Amino acid sequence: MANTKVAIIGAGPAGMLLSQLLHVAGIDFVILERKSRDYVEGRVRAGVLEDTTVKLLERAGVADRMHREGLPHGGFALASEDGVTRIDMAALTGRSVMVYGQTEVTRDLIDACLARGGRVEFEAEDVALHDVDSETPSVTWRRDGVEHRLSCDFIAGCDGYHGVSRPSIPDDVLRTFERVYPFGWLGVLAEVPPCDHELVYSNHENGFALASMRSPTRSRYYLQVPLTDQVSEWSDERFWDELAVRLGPTIAPHIVRGPSFEKSIAPLRSFVAEPMRHGRLFLAGDAAHIVPPTGAKGLNLAASDVAMLADALIAFYGSGDASGIDGYSARALARVWKAERFSWWFTSLMHRFPETGAFGRKMQTAEIAYIRQSHAAQQSIAENYVGLPLD
């Protein structure tokens, strides 16, 4: 039986960032991941990093490529039938965000871990957690028909919404809160320059649209669509035509059309599990919470969870101080719920819901007009978008 201090379940950005922060502090760990390395590194996800997340990657020593290739953004735009309003985050908060794909973040973290000889068990089958409410938890998994067991001091569940970590908390302990949205996002990746140098969020009679990018030559666009829609119903021509309508006359002329190389429809949900700690098991990232992508909070919330958990473990192993461990769940959830609120509000403002109706549409229009005219409203949006403090 192998031994380690922290068993990390999941080799996505949350688990890999935690491993890097623990490595810097000299704390042993083992990472278990049920998928292959190629699969993990190939997943297409969001790409807006809060200022706090950028600083965490710097602290972890994996920020060099991000600073070379990432795109710093000091603002973003809100578009509607009445025009385009830029939210100047840099002027309003003194901070900015970084556009750098989650796929690239994950690759940087995995490369750093393996380069220093870190142990990552990819394609670990039938992962199971044992005795998480005792002082001697363990993890088992299978590979090539052989069962392996790892004893540890703590388990960090960073294995996503469908992972094994959250179900390891007893039903009479765990509470969940969920809102499933009645639409999805049709996303397209294309090797074309973006239509604007910053992100554009658009509220339109036909539904929401988002113009974003992964690089100066690669664009990522989204349209709100019914959950009943199929990708096959959306040819590239139909997508570009509808995107131009929803982005409006100011932005649409700058759209460069081209063939898509990735196209998918993702459902939207808000989800939170409480508590985020049970015994020696901690939840982080999507294992504990999901946000609709409107506010670009998913990866950033995972990073803030990991920062809090790393600090707690470093204090425990450094001085025996268990206060961070004991307070992890409450501290993390306080930030999670604030991010959930912002993502819910932003989603409600920018999308068409079945129940929106004429009155609801007027309320959206009035709120966007208020934001356009109010420095205080813009500052509130900017503060939430660049990322609230960890405490």
C-alpha positions, 0 to 999 in steps of 0.5 A: 500500500502506498502512502501520501499526504494528500490524495487529489481526485481529478487532473483538471485545472482544480486538481492540478493547480492544487498539486502545484501549490502543494509542491511549492510548499513541499507537501506530498500528493498523488493525483488520480484521474479516470480519463487519459492525459490526451482527453484531459488536455483536449477538453475545450472550456472557458477562457477568462481568468480573473485577476486573482486566478492570474496571481495564483498561477504566478504563485504556482510558477506556471504563468510564463506561457500565459503572460506570453500568449494570453490576452489581457483585457481591461474591459468588455461590452454590453450590447443591446438594440439601444447600442453598445456600452463598454464596462471599463474594468481597469478604470473602475477597479484598477484590475483586469482579466486575462483571456487564456483558454482553460485547455492551455492552463491545464496543459501548463499545469500537467507539464509542470507536474510531470516535469518535476516528477509528480505522480499522476495516475491517468486512466485510473478505473473504479476510483473509490474513497474509503473512511473519509470521516476517519483519521486514516482515509484511503483511495482505491482504483484499478488499472489493467485489472490490478487494484491499487490502494493509497493511504493518505491524510486528506482527500481533495475531491477535484473530480467535477460534477459527475465524479465520485467525491461528492457522492462519498458524502452521506446523504444525511450530511449533504445538501444541494441547491440547483437551478436548471436553465431552460436553454443552452449555449451553442458554441463555435470555434473558428480560425478567424480573427475576433470581431472585437478586441474585447468580449461582447455580451449581447441581449437581443430579442432573439436571445443572448449572444457572446463574442469572445476569442482564444487568440488573435486568430481564433474566435469563440462565439455563442448563441442561446438556443433551445435545449431541443435544438441539435448541432446538426440543425445549425450549419455554419451559414445559419450560425454566422447569420444569426450571430450577426443579427444578435450582435447588432449593427455596431459589432456585426460588420466586423465579424469574419466568417469561416468554417467552424472546427468545433461546434457543440451545445452546452446546457446551463445550470446553477448548482451548489453542494454544502458542506464542502468538507466532510471529515478528511474529504474536501470538495473543490471546483465543479465537484461542489458547484456549477455556475452558468458561463455568463459570468465566466466564474467556473474555472475562477471559482475552482481556483479560489477553492484551491487557493483556500484549501492549499493555504489550509493544508500548508498551515496544518503541515507547517505549524499544526494549525487546523483552523483553515481546515476547519473553516474551509467549507464556510470560507469557500462557500461564502465566495461561491454564493457571491459568484453564483449570485452574479452569474445568476443575475447576469444570466437573467439580464442577458437571456430570454426566458420562456416566462420573460414576456413583454414586461420582463423584456422591458425590465431587461431593457430598463436595467441595461439603460440604467447600467449605461448611465450609472457609474455605480452600476458599472463599478459593481459589475466590474468588481464582480467580473474581475473577481471578488477578494478571497475573503 
